[in-house]
Amino acid sequence: MLDIIKILPNTFIPLFVAIDVFLLIPIFISMTAGMPSKRRQAVVRDSILTAIIVSLAFIALGEAIFRILGITGDDFKIGGGLVLLVFAILDLTQQTEERRKPDIKMGVVPIGVPLIVGPAVLTTTLVLVDHYGIIPTIISLTINLFIVWVSLINAERIIKIFGKGGIIGISKVMALLLASIAIMMIRLGVENIIKQNI
């Protein structure tokens, strides 16, 4: 149990950065503008439940997919790192709110998937499961989704505290951290492959 607690920061931070709740908040507010409070809370609930189900299903099937395709954990670290790096670069160089804002109506999609649990989060989750184990990853994922739930319920208050510009600024910092995590994943994958072949 002590080992899991020591590992938690290593699994929590990458998922927190990949989810990027600071980008999610203004998108959520714009999509639910004018919606009654009860309906908005129902949307938040459905979105979090969807995010949990999709991410847990992906964790459960990930190992089987690895075996079927003959992919090693190191292969996935490198591939996943490259994908995360692309997401981070797009976040840093484009107007992220417009890029990610969906054209379809409210519901389980698009807030639950792909805004909360999208490719970046799923990739990060599988890499973390391979590197740190399933239990710390699921605990960190649960804590992050709880933070998302609290943030979305209080989205308007958070915007008032930080201002829209402040939220966007924090989101850019998150993107920079995501790029750093992506480089770390690529480096670990390459180092492990080199060690195995020496």
Protein Blocks (a to p, Z undefined) as FASTA:
>chain_A
ZZmmmmmmmmmmmmmmmnommlmmmmmmmmmgoiafklmmmmmmmmmmmmmmmmmmmmmm
mmmmmmmnopafklmmmmmmmmmmmmmmmmmmmcfklmmmcfbdcdjblklpmklmcfkl
mmmmmmmmmmnojklmmmmmmmmmmmmmmmmmmmmmmmmmnommlmmmmmmmmmmmmmmm
mmmmmmmmmmmmmmmmZZ
